Every structure is written in structure tokens, then in C-alpha cells.
Amino acid sequence: MFHRRSCYRTRTLKREPLAPGVGSCDSGDVEIRFVGSGDAFGNGGRFQTCIRLHGDGYTALVDCGATSLTAMKAQHVDPGEVDAVVVSHLHGDHFGGLPFLVLDGQFTRRTRPLTVLGPTGTAERLRAAMETLYPGSTAVHRRYALQFGDLDGSGGRFELGPLTVRSWQVDHASGAPALAVQAHLGGATFGYSGDTAWTDALLQAAEDTDVFACEAYTYDKPVPHHLDLADLRAHAHQLTTSRLILTHLGPTMLDRLDDIDYDLAADGLILHT
């Protein structure tokens, strides 16, 4: 299946410090699509986390769980248009779709560069995943550049074309720093909690966002390193976002959808800002 010619063709990008406001774009319509809104285990038949942002002629994914390529194709979303993937943490339901996205680009003769931004160690974990799933795949010559950038987890800005990403470290064990992120694109700001127990870092990730997608894994039972609805309710008034939407819903949340007084993500949900 794989033809060895050159190498992985990767390049690590350096984060440059930006002055406040740098990287912002003119106001315009930005589409936010919840390609996948489920937990790790497919409860409710939902796809794993994958949130597509499109605006200013640019497309970014926030997380790319193992089911994401299937979800994109089921929703007629072209994987070849993705310019960047922002990874919150290195669990399979959040970054496990990257090997398939990379290989899909190879077999569809993609030429558009693909950049992956994530916590320190993302490039190495992706290489290991690809070699586990498809031995030899990292040594294949591809027509497109696969680039990586490290997010610092301390609120620093990473500028990539019209996309600016900030990140804050949160409380979730994943073998590498887990992050909440903000993505600024086309005049809109989208925030995302990633997976985490409550931490005040979420206040920063939600600050002045047009949409803040927040994990609510269980209804009222605490689970280590995850948010439950009861805990989120206790802090929701502190989140300075224009719209709070809950995602990564587990079984106890899905069983009580009519009892939840917040907006809820679903596979294929589209928002415009």
C-alpha cells in the first residue's frame, strides 16, 4: 500500500509573539459545524469530537476524533479543504482521526498544506499512531506538506494565516498537556473546553467568545477529569460568552435531554456568527 521514497515531509512551526489584536480579521460570516459531538464510545450513535470552522476562505477543525473522516464524508464535508487541525489533547476520540485524514490526503492527491496545532508531543504521538495503524506510512512521499505547531497552554497566541489560536492547560490526564482553546477566524471567536474537570482556565477560554463549546459528560455523577452538568451549572454564570453550547455528552446526559436548560450540540449542527 505504501511506497517508500522520501520522508514524512513535516515542518515544525515556531510560535511568534503577537501584539493584542494581531491576527484578527474583518467581520464576516463564519460557519461552525459540529461534525461530531459525542463521547469516546459512540453513545447515542454520535461521532467523536470534530468541530469545523470555516470563514475568510479558511477551514480549521477543532479536534479530529477517530470517527471524523467518516463523519465528514457522511455530511459531505470535503477533507481536502481543511487547512489546519487544532488538537485539544491526545486521546483517541480527539486526535485519533488524524492518521486517516493524513492518508486520505495522500490517496486523493492532495497538494494543499495541512497544519496540526496541539500540545507539546503531538507530532511524535501522531507518528507513533500512524506507524501502529499503518506501518511504513510515515516514510511515504506525499504531494503536500504536513506541518506542526506547539500550543503553549498559557494563553499565548499562535497565528496561522487568518487563524489565531490561544490555549490554556486544563485538568485532564492524557499523557501530554490537555488544553482548552480559542480560535479566532473571520472576525468570530470560538472557544472550546476540551475534556476537563472544572478549572478557572475555562473562564479565560470562554472570555468574549461568540460561541463556547463546553464538555458536559455526565448529568450529575462526578467523573475524574471530566465536567458534569451539576458542576457546570454552578459556574456557568461566570462564563463570558455570547452562546454556551454543551458537547461531548455521555449516556446520562443523552437520557435526560429534555431536562437540560442549555443549548446542546448534535452531529451536523451548524451555527453562523
C-alpha positions in Angstrom: 0.0 0.0 0.0 2.8 2.4 0.9 5.7 3.3 -1.4 8.8 4.4 0.4 10.5 7.4 -1.3 11.4 10.2 1.0 10.2 11.1 4.4 7.2 12.3 6.4 7.7 15.8 5.0 6.9 17.6 8.3 8.0 21.0 9.4 7.6 22.3 13.0 6.3 25.9 13.1 7.5 28.4 15.6 5.0 30.4 17.6 5.7 34.1 17.3 4.6 36.6 20.0 1.8 38.8 18.7 0.6 42.2 19.8 -3.0 42.4 21.0 -5.4 42.3 18.1 -2.9 40.9 15.6 -4.4 38.1 13.6 -8.0 39.4 13.8 -10.0 39.5 10.6 -12.7 41.7 9.1 -16.1 40.8 10.2 -17.9 38.2 8.1 -19.9 35.1 8.2 -18.2 32.2 10.0 -19.7 28.7 9.9 -19.3 26.4 12.9 -20.3 22.9 12.3 -20.3 20.1 14.9 -19.2 17.3 12.7 -19.0 15.1 15.8 -20.5 15.9 19.2 -20.2 12.6 21.0 -18.1 10.9 23.7 -15.4 8.4 23.1 -17.7 5.4 23.0 -20.3 6.3 20.3 -23.2 6.7 22.8 -26.3 7.9 21.1 -24.8 6.9 17.7 -22.8 10.1 17.7 -19.5 10.7 16.1 -16.4 11.7 18.2 -15.4 15.3 18.6 -14.8 17.2 15.5 -15.8 20.9 15.1 -15.3 22.6 11.7 -14.8 26.3 11.5 -15.0 27.9 8.0 -14.5 31.6 7.3 -12.3 34.1 5.4 -11.6 31.4 2.8 -10.0 29.1 5.5 -11.1 25.9 7.2 -10.0 24.6 10.5 -11.0 21.6 12.6 -11.0 21.7 16.4 -10.2 18.2 17.3 -10.4 15.2 15.0 -11.6 12.1 16.7 -11.1 8.6 15.2 -14.5 8.7 13.5 -14.1 12.2 12.0 -13.2 11.3 8.4 -16.3 9.1 8.2 -18.4 11.9 9.8 -17.1 14.5 7.3 -17.8 12.3 4.3 -21.3 11.4 5.6 -22.0 15.2 5.9 -20.5 16.0 2.5 -17.6 17.9 4.1 -14.5 17.8 1.9 -11.5 16.7 4.0 -9.3 18.2 1.3 -10.3 21.8 2.2 -9.1 21.5 5.8 -6.1 23.9 6.3 -5.5 23.3 10.0 -6.4 21.0 12.8 -6.4 22.3 16.4 -6.0 19.4 18.9 -7.1 19.9 22.5 -5.5 16.7 23.8 -4.0 13.4 22.8 -6.8 10.9 23.4 -8.1 8.9 20.5 -11.5 10.4 20.4 -9.9 13.8 20.0 -6.9 13.2 17.7 -7.3 9.6 16.5 -8.7 10.7 13.2 -5.5 12.4 12.1 -3.8 9.3 10.6 -6.9 8.8 8.4 -7.0 12.4 7.4 -3.3 12.4 6.5 -3.7 9.2 4.5 -6.9 10.4 2.8 -4.9 13.4 1.6 -2.3 11.1 0.2 -4.7 8.9 -1.8 -6.8 11.8 -3.1 -3.6 13.5 -4.3 -3.9 16.5 -2.0 -1.5 19.4 -2.6 -2.9 21.8 0.0 -0.6 22.0 3.1 -2.1 20.7 6.3 -1.0 22.1 9.7 -1.7 20.4 13.0 -1.6 22.6 16.2 -1.7 20.8 19.5 0.0 20.3 22.9 3.7 19.5 23.0 4.3 16.0 21.8 1.5 16.0 19.2 3.8 15.3 16.2 5.5 12.4 18.0 2.2 10.8 19.1 0.8 11.2 15.5 3.8 9.5 14.0 3.5 6.6 16.6 -0.2 6.2 15.8 0.4 6.1 12.1 3.1 3.5 12.4 0.9 1.4 14.7 -2.0 1.5 12.3 -0.2 1.5 9.0 3.5 0.5 9.4 5.7 2.4 7.0 3.2 5.2 6.4 5.3 8.0 7.9 8.1 7.3 5.4 5.9 7.9 2.3 6.3 10.7 -0.1 3.3 13.0 -0.3 2.4 15.9 -2.5 1.5 18.1 0.4 3.4 19.4 3.4 2.3 18.2 6.9 3.3 20.9 9.4 3.1 21.0 13.2 3.0 23.8 15.8 3.0 23.5 19.6 0.4 25.4 21.6 1.9 26.7 24.8 -1.1 26.2 27.2 -0.5 29.6 28.9 -2.7 31.9 26.8 -0.1 32.7 24.1 -1.3 33.4 20.5 -0.3 31.2 17.6 -1.0 32.9 14.2 -1.6 30.8 11.1 -2.8 32.8 8.1 -6.3 34.2 9.1 -6.5 31.8 12.1 -5.3 32.8 15.6 -5.3 30.2 18.3 -4.8 30.6 22.1 -4.7 27.8 24.6 -4.8 27.1 28.4 -3.9 24.0 30.2 -6.8 22.2 31.9 -7.4 19.2 34.2 -7.4 16.0 32.1 -4.8 13.2 32.1 -3.8 12.3 28.6 -0.1 11.7 28.6 0.5 15.3 27.5 -0.9 18.7 28.5 -4.6 18.9 27.9 -5.9 22.2 26.6 -8.9 24.5 26.3 -8.6 26.6 23.2 -9.9 29.7 21.5 -9.9 30.0 17.7 -10.2 33.4 16.1 -11.3 33.3 12.4 -13.1 35.7 10.2 -14.0 38.2 12.9 -15.5 35.4 15.1 -14.1 33.8 18.3 -14.9 30.2 19.1 -13.9 28.7 22.4 -13.7 25.1 23.4 -13.2 23.5 26.8 -11.7 20.2 25.6 -12.1 17.4 28.2 -11.6 18.6 31.8 -12.8 18.9 35.3 -13.8 22.4 36.3 -10.8 24.8 36.3 -10.7 28.5 36.2 -8.8 28.2 32.9 -12.2 27.8 31.3 -13.1 31.4 32.2 -10.2 32.5 30.1 -11.1 30.2 27.2 -14.7 31.4 27.2 -13.9 35.1 27.6 -15.6 37.3 24.9 -16.3 34.3 22.7 -19.2 34.2 20.2 -19.6 30.5 20.9 -18.1 28.5 23.7 -18.5 24.7 23.4 -18.1 23.1 26.8 -17.9 19.4 27.7 -20.8 18.1 29.9 -20.1 14.4 30.0 -22.4 13.3 32.9 -25.6 14.7 34.3 -24.8 14.7 38.0 -22.2 12.0 38.7 -18.7 13.3 39.1 -16.2 11.5 36.8 -12.5 12.3 37.3 -11.0 14.8 34.8 -14.5 15.5 33.2 -17.2 18.0 33.7 -20.7 17.1 34.9 -23.7 19.2 34.3 -24.2 20.0 38.0 -20.7 21.4 38.3 -21.0 23.3 35.1 -24.3 24.9 36.3 -22.5 26.1 39.4 -20.0 28.1 37.2 -21.9 28.9 34.0 -22.8 32.4 35.1 -19.0 33.1 35.2 -18.5 32.3 31.5 -18.5 35.5 29.5 -19.6 34.0 26.1 -22.4 35.1 23.8 -23.6 31.5 23.5 -22.8 28.4 25.6 -23.4 25.1 23.9 -22.8 21.7 25.6 -21.0 18.9 23.8 -19.2 15.5 24.5 -22.5 14.2 26.0 -22.4 10.8 27.7 -25.2 8.4 28.4 -26.7 10.1 31.4 -26.9 13.4 29.5 -28.4 11.8 26.5 -31.1 10.1 28.6 -32.2 13.5 30.0 -32.0 15.9 27.1 -35.4 17.4 28.0 -34.2 18.3 31.5 -31.3 20.3 30.3 -31.7 24.1 30.0 -28.7 24.8 27.8 -28.2 24.6 24.1 -26.9 21.2 23.1 -24.6 20.2 20.3 -25.6 17.4 17.9 -23.9 15.8 14.9 -24.3 18.1 11.9 -25.4 21.1 13.9 -24.4 24.3 12.1 -24.1 27.8 13.7 -23.3 31.1 12.0 -21.7 34.1 13.6 
